[in-house]
Amino acid sequence: MKKIIILTSLALASGSLFAQNNYSASASTQAATVAQVEQWQDASNATLQGNIIEHLTGKNYLFKDKTGIVNIEIDTDKWPGFTFSPKEHVEIQGDVIRIWNSLQIKVNAIRKL
């Protein structure tokens, strides 16, 4: 009886691990454009590729791609430990923040492309 319980538990655990791995493998994130993100709802996850073109104040910057410009917020703990110029292509991942009529991306990760 103990063997049946143990084998059943292992089978269930294996199945849930397989399902988690399947989900991770199929959940690839494709980069969106600024124009697309402008239509998205608050709290949506966004991945954008382009350039950080200007430092505004504090942790606020301007991000530009081929379709437009959006304000982004980068906390100091999110900086990747390297420097880059406005001409360097980067990918940012973050959350869409809508306050009244303004749009901002709160950046969770940055990487050079």
C-alpha positions as CSV (number, residue, x, y, z in Angstrom):
1,M,0.0,0.0,0.0
2,K,2.8,2.4,0.9
3,K,4.4,1.7,-2.5
4,I,1.2,2.6,-4.3
5,I,0.9,5.9,-2.4
6,I,4.6,6.8,-3.1
7,L,4.3,5.9,-6.8
8,T,1.1,7.9,-7.1
9,S,2.7,10.9,-5.4
10,L,5.8,10.7,-7.7
11,A,3.6,10.4,-10.8
12,L,1.6,13.5,-9.7
13,A,4.8,15.4,-8.9
14,S,6.3,14.5,-12.3
15,G,3.2,15.5,-14.1
16,S,3.1,18.9,-12.5
17,L,6.8,19.5,-13.2
18,F,6.3,18.5,-16.8
19,A,3.4,21.0,-17.1
20,Q,5.5,23.8,-15.5
21,N,8.4,23.1,-17.9
22,N,6.0,23.0,-20.9
23,Y,4.5,26.3,-19.9
24,S,7.9,28.0,-19.5
25,A,9.1,26.7,-22.8
26,S,6.0,27.9,-24.7
27,A,5.8,31.3,-22.9
28,S,8.3,33.2,-25.1
29,T,8.1,37.0,-24.9
30,Q,8.1,38.9,-28.1
31,A,9.1,42.6,-28.2
32,A,6.3,45.1,-28.7
33,T,6.5,48.6,-30.0
34,V,5.9,51.9,-28.2
35,A,2.8,52.4,-30.5
36,Q,1.4,49.0,-29.4
37,V,2.1,49.6,-25.7
38,E,0.2,52.9,-25.9
39,Q,-2.9,50.9,-26.4
40,W,-2.4,48.5,-23.6
41,Q,-4.0,48.5,-20.2
42,D,-2.5,49.4,-16.9
43,A,-0.4,46.7,-15.3
44,S,0.4,44.9,-18.6
45,N,3.8,43.4,-19.0
46,A,5.8,44.9,-21.8
47,T,9.1,44.0,-23.6
48,L,10.5,46.8,-25.8
49,Q,13.6,47.1,-27.9
50,G,15.1,50.5,-28.7
51,N,17.2,53.2,-27.1
52,I,17.2,55.0,-23.8
53,I,17.8,58.5,-25.3
54,E,17.6,60.9,-22.4
55,H,17.8,61.1,-18.6
56,L,15.0,63.4,-17.4
57,T,15.2,63.5,-13.6
58,G,16.0,61.0,-10.8
59,K,15.0,57.6,-12.1
60,N,13.0,58.9,-15.1
61,Y,14.2,58.4,-18.7
62,L,13.0,58.6,-22.3
63,F,12.9,55.4,-24.3
64,K,12.6,55.5,-28.1
65,D,11.9,52.9,-30.8
66,K,11.0,53.2,-34.4
67,T,7.3,53.9,-33.6
68,G,7.6,56.5,-30.8
69,I,8.8,57.7,-27.4
70,V,7.7,56.7,-23.9
71,N,8.7,57.7,-20.4
72,I,10.3,54.9,-18.4
73,E,11.2,54.6,-14.7
74,I,14.4,52.7,-13.7
75,D,15.1,52.1,-10.1
76,T,18.8,52.0,-9.2
77,D,18.7,48.3,-8.3
78,K,17.5,47.5,-11.9
79,W,20.6,49.0,-13.6
80,P,22.6,46.2,-15.1
81,G,26.0,47.3,-14.0
82,F,27.2,48.6,-17.4
83,T,27.0,52.0,-19.1
84,F,25.6,52.6,-22.6
85,S,25.0,55.6,-24.9
86,P,21.7,56.7,-26.4
87,K,22.9,55.0,-29.7
88,E,23.1,51.6,-28.2
89,H,20.2,49.2,-28.7
90,V,18.7,47.8,-25.5
91,E,15.8,45.6,-24.5
92,I,13.7,46.6,-21.5
93,Q,11.1,44.5,-19.7
94,G,8.6,46.2,-17.4
95,D,5.1,47.0,-16.4
96,V,2.7,49.5,-18.1
97,I,1.7,52.2,-15.6
98,R,-1.2,54.5,-16.5
99,I,-2.0,57.5,-14.4
100,W,-4.7,59.7,-15.8
101,N,-3.7,60.3,-19.5
102,S,0.0,59.5,-19.0
103,L,1.8,56.3,-19.9
104,Q,5.0,55.1,-18.2
105,I,6.9,51.8,-18.2
106,K,8.3,50.7,-14.8
107,V,11.4,48.8,-15.8
108,N,12.1,45.4,-14.2
109,A,15.1,44.4,-16.4
110,I,17.5,45.9,-19.0
111,R,19.9,44.2,-21.3
112,K,22.1,45.2,-24.2
113,L,21.3,43.8,-27.6
